[in-house]
Amino acid sequence: MKEVVVDASLAVKWVLPEPLSEEALLLAERWSEQGIRIVAPPHIHVEVANAIRKRVPREMSEEEAIEWLPRSRKDFMRGRFA
C-alpha cells in the first residue's frame, strides 16, 4: 500500500477555512480514492491545535478558536490519519 506523510501545514487546511483549503481537501479525497494511506507524526494534533491558538487574537476570537479545536480533535480521532 502506498503512503503519503503529511505535516501540520496541510492538516490545518483540512480543519480551518484558509487559502487552499478546498484544494487540500480534494487532495485528501483523491488519495483516499486511490487507496493511498495518509500518515502523520503522532504529535500532529498538537501542531494543528497550536496553529489554531496562534490565530488568537489576530484572526479569530478565543470563542472561535474553542469552536474549532473540538472539530480538529474529532477529525484526528475519526482516523483521518493512520
N, C-alpha and C positions, 0 to 999 in steps of 0.2 A: 504494500500500500504506500502510495506517495504521501509525503507530509510537507507542510509548509509551517515555518516558525514565524509567528507574528510578534511584534513588540507593542508597547503601550500606545505609541503614536497612531497606529492603525486601530487598536482596540477602542481607543477613546472615540474615534469616529463612528464606531458601532453603537455607542451608548449616548452620545451627545450630538445634537444637531450642530454641525460646523461645516466649513467648506470641505468638499469632497466626501462628506458622509454618505451620500447616495451611492457614489462610485465604490466606496469601501464596502457597503452592504451588498452591492451587486457582485463584487469580487468574492466575498464570503459565500454568497449563494452559488456562484459558479464553481468554486472549489468543492462545495458540498455536492452539487450535481455530478461533478467529475470523480467523486469518491476520494477526494484529497482530504486527508485528516489535518485539521488545524490544531497546532500545538503552540504553547506559550510557556514562558518561565513560570514557575509556581507562584511567584510574587506579583504577577501581572495585575491582579485585582487591587493590590496596594498602589501600584503605579497609576492605575486609572483613577482610583479614589483621590490620589494626590493631585492629578491633573484637574479634577473637579474642584478640589479645595483651592487650588491656585487661582481659579476664576473668581473667587470671592475676595474682595468686593468689586473688583474691576468689571467683570462681565455678568455676574449674577449675584443675587442676594443669598444670604445664608439659607433662607427658606427654600429657594430654588435648588440650591446645592443639596439640601437634605432630601428634596424630592427625587433628585437624580441618583443619589447614592444607592438607595434600595434597588432601583432599576439596574444599575451597574452590577451590583452583587447578584441579583437574580439571574441576569444574563450569564454570569460566570457559573453560578450554581446549577443552571439548567444544562450545562455541558457545552457551551459554545466552544470551549477549549477542552482538549483531551488531557 
